[in-house]
Amino acid sequence: MSSKRTPYEIGRSQEYDAMRYFQSVFARHIIRSAGSHTPIDFIAGNGEDVYVVQVRYGEKPKPVNEQELCMWAMQFKAIPVVMEKIRGGRWRPRFIDTTDTRTEGEEE
């Protein structure tokens, strides 16, 4: 039997790692959105704020569809966040600005 982890297992492990970091800094409660086929990897809250979070890792992570994540965040009255794994294996939260409602390609 091979001990090689599947892409799903690697992604799940990264999500749990990001969740632990996020919980230690921003939130008290977290729900993982496993297999949801949405841009949300987990939802977190601290009693005041709710966050919808997408996890990105790897040398060349897929681009984030910020507009879609923001649309989902609006449904939960939440703050959209992208958790990015950076050099040294540390996590960096990137809070998406929802005040700019222009769609991609639109000019000011």
Buried (B, 14 or more C-beta within 10 A) or exposed (E): EEEEEEEEEEBBEBBBBBBEBBBEEBBEEBEBBEEEEEBBBBBBBEEEEBBBBBBBBEEEEEEBEBBBBBEBBEEBEBBBBBBBBEEEEEBEBBEBEBEEEEEEEEEE
